[in-house]
Amino acid sequence: MRLRTGLLICCCALLTCTGLGIYFAVQASYEQQIVNANAQALNSAVQQYKAAYATELKKLPSLLKTAKVNKFPKLRPTRKG
């Protein structure tokens, strides 16, 4: 009777450990899928940002050429006379 009880406890513990191992493996797989999906979204966003940055950077020389240049006003007006 003791041997049978011991084997039953051992088998239940083994099944529980195996079940937990499978659970954690499945959970890790889902987490990895989320990480991969986020990495793809991040890479896509970075590419869009770089493209927009390059587009705006190309506009910079023409913007600098057309900017109106004003001299700084004198700090103290001079008195004549």
C-alpha positions, 0 to 999 in steps of 0.5 A: 500500500505504501509503495502504491501511494508513493508511486501515485504521489510521484506520478502526480508530481511528475505530471504536474511538473510536466504540465507546468513545463508545457505551460511555461513553454507555451507562455514563453512562445506567446511572449516571443511572438509579442516581442517579434511583433513589437520589433517589426512595428518598431522597425517600421516606425524607425524607417518612416521616421528616417524617410520623413527626416531625410525629406525635411533635410533636403528642404533645409538648403532652400529654406536657408537661402530664402531666409530674410536676413535682418541686422541686429538693432543697435542697443543704444541709439546715438544722439546727433548734435 
